[in-house]
Amino acid sequence: MSECPDTTMYNLNPAVSFSSSAMPSEPVYLRFYDGLNDFLAFQHRFTTLNWQLMDKLRIKELIAEIGIPFDAIGLILVDGDSVDLDHILKGGERVSVCPVFEDVDIGSLFAE
C-alpha cells in the first residue's frame, strides 16, 4: 500500500479535545473513495484523513461519527485486508472505505 502524502492531522469532531498522554503513537489513516466523499465536509474530500483515537474503536463507531451511512459502504480494507464493521482499530492502521459496487447492464451498448 502506498504512503499517504497528506500528513495533516484532522480532528473532525471539534467537541473532542486530545491530550497527548491519551493519544496512541500513530493515528488511523482513513481514505474514502468515490461517492462516499459526498458525505464529507468539502475540505476533507479526496484526501487521507489522519484520525487520532482516544482508545480502541470499532470501525462502525468511527464511520458513524464521521457521518457515512453504512448502507453506502461496499468494502472496507485495513492494511490491505478486507474487514467488517466490527473490526477494532488500535492506531497506525491504513483504512480504505469503498462504496457499494453496483452491477450495471451495459449489454445494450454493444453493436450487433
N, C-alpha and C positions, 0 to 999 in steps of 0.2 A: 504494500500500500504506500502511496506517495506521501511525502511530508506535507503538512498543512502550511501553506505560505503565509496565512494571516495569523499572527500571534497576539492579536488584540484580545484582552480579557473582557468578556461581556458579563454583566450582571443584569439579566433580563427581568429580574424581579426587584424593583427599587425598594420594596418594603423589607428586603433581606439585606443585612449588612454582614460582612465576613470578618472574623478576627483571624489573624494569621495563625494562631495556635490551633484553631478548629479546622483549618483547610488541609486537604491532602497535599502531598508533594506535587501532584500534577492534576490539571483539570481534565474533564472529559471533553474530547474534541468531537463536535456534532456537525454533521452536514446533511441538509435536507435537499432533496432533488425534485426537479421538475415542478409540478403544480403544488407541491407541499410548501414551496416558498410563498405562495399566495397567502398563507396563514401567518406569516412572519411580518414583523414591522419592516418597513422599506429598507432601513439601514442594515438589517440582518439577513436580507435575501441574498442567495447565491454566494455565500461566504461560509467559512468554517467558524462555528461558534465555540468558544472555549468556556465551558461551564464549570464553575467551581462547586463541588459538592461539600455540604456540611457533614455528611455521613453517607454511608452506603444507601443507595437509592435504586428502586426498580425503574426500568426504562419507562414503564407505563406512567409512573408518577411524574417523571421528568417531562415526558411528552405532553401529559395533561397540563402541567404547569406552563409549558410553552404555548399551548393552545391548539395543537394539531389534533383533529378528530381521528380516533382510532380507525374508523372505517375507511379513511382515506389512505391508510398505510398498507402497502403490499409486501414489503420486505424490510427487515432490519438486520444490518450486519454490524457485528462488534469485532474489531480487529480482523475483518475478513470472513468471520464465521456467522452463519445465519442463526439468529436467536429469536425467542418470543418476547412478548411484553413483560413477562415476569423475570427476565434476566436482571441480575443485580449488578449495578455499576459501582466500582470502588474508587475510580480515579485513574487517569492515564490512558483509558481506552479511546479508540477512534470509532465513532458510531456513524454509520451511513443509514439514512432513512429514506426509502424509496416509496413512491406512490403505488397504488393498485395498478397493475398492468392489465389493461382491458384488451380483449380479443376484438379485432376489427376485421370484418369480412371484406377483403379487397378484391374478391373474385370478379366482380363486375367491372373492374378497372382494366382487366386484361383484354387485349384484342382477340377476336375469334378468327 
